[in-house]
Amino acid sequence: MPIERPICKTCPYWNRIDDYPGHGVCRIKPPRRSVLGTGWPGTEEHEWCGEHPDFHSYLVALSAEKAEAAMAADWNPNPPDEPAPAKFEMTQSDRIKGLFVSADDSIPDPDEHWPSPRKEES
């Protein structure tokens, strides 16, 4: 059973506007001033925010549901139908910068593997 997100319609701070079905105002904070006057922000009943009293519980339950689903699926980082990640190949630039370390933990000498840059003739 999916967990339902808390929405304005279920919030105790939301006040339905009778003349406009599905619309209301959020009264969790004091009214705000605007160019149109002072009032509470208008919302629709399906909208949501992080200040709903049940929002924290929703996040906790959602996290638990996702964890249970992952465990039930017997999660494998490399499922058989997906190929294993390709071996990382260092570029010449990486090796020259000293990012490549050989099996004996020494940095190879770039001059042994690549020709020296051409010297400019004067």
Order of alpha helices (4+ residues) and beta strands (2+ residues): beta-beta-beta-beta-beta-alpha-alpha-alpha
